[in-house]
Amino acid sequence: MRLTASFWVSAYRKRLEMFNIPCFVVRHGDDMGGAVLIKLNTLDGQAVVYQRSFDLASDQRIWVVLVEGDERACDEAIGRQMGFDPDLWVLEVEDRKGRHLLDEEGLG
């Protein structure tokens, strides 16, 4: 059974909150099945955007880097994704240490 997108987003934001890591919903996608992009903003002009992808080798869904580097370039990539996916969620995580917790158990 798959979790709904809105449930996963709520759980992820709660987990980040436990570590005092700010997270903002930049775009609210489809509650049931919208894809989720995570933008990690390190507050120094740099960012990394993560998306979930299916890994054939492990037969699991994993978080992979969509784009990284200059924050403006990351925002442009997100804009392109929003242009062809109206159900897309976009979350922005702000952490100078680069923590996103996507590699934590239960968030894959």
N, C-alpha and C positions, 0 to 999 in steps of 0.2 A: 504494500500500500504506500502510495506517495503522499507526502505532506503537501498541503496547499501552499502556494507562494506566500500568501499573507501570514500564515502560521509560521513558516520558516523565517520570514523577515522579522516577525515579532520576537521569536526565540533568539535570533542572531543579535538583534538590538539589545535584548535583555542580557545576553552573555557579555557583550561589549560594555554595557553599563556596569556590570560587576567589576570590571577592570578600569573603570573611569575613562573609557575611550569613547569620545563623542561619535555619534552616527546619525546622519540625517537622511530622510527619504527625499531625494531630489525629484524622483518621478514615481508615482504610484501606478503600478501596472495592474494586470488582471489578477484578481484575488485568488483565483483557482489555479491557474497554470502559467502565469507570466514568467518569462526568463528573468534572471536577476544579474545585474552587473554591480560589482563592488569597486568603487573608486577609492583607493587609499591615497589620501593627501597628506604628505609629510610636512606641509606648511613651510616649505623652502623653495617653492616654485616647481617641485617635482611631484609626480604622481605615478601610480600603477593602477591599471584597470584589470580586474579579474572577471572571468566568465566561467561557467561550468561547462565541461565538455566530457564526452564519453571516451574513456580510455579502453581501447580494444584489448590491450595486453592484460590489464587487470580486471576487465569486464565490470568496471565501476565508473561512476561519474566523479570527476575530479575538478578542482579549481585550477585554471591555467591563466597565464598572462595574455590578455588581449592586446594591450599596448602599455608602454611605460616610457617615462622621460619627462619632457616639459609638460607642465599641467595643461597648458593651452592645447597642445597636440592631443592629450588624453581627452579633454573636453570635446574636441572636434570629432574624435573617434566615437565617443558616446553619442554625439549628435547624429552621426551617420547611422548608428545602430537604431536609434529612436526613429529615424526616418523610415525604416522598413519593418519595424516591429512595434505596433501600437500597444501591445500587451506588456512591454518591457518595464521592469522595475530598475531604478538606479538609486543606489545607496552611496553616500559619501562618508567615509570613515576618516577622521582627522587624528593623526598620531605622529608626533615628531620621531618616535622610536621605530616607526614602521610596523607596528603591531596591527594585525587584522583578524587574527584568531581563526582564519579559514582552515588552518591545518589542525585545529583542535578536534578531538573526537566528537562526533555527533553533528558536525557542521558540513560534512561532505555531502 
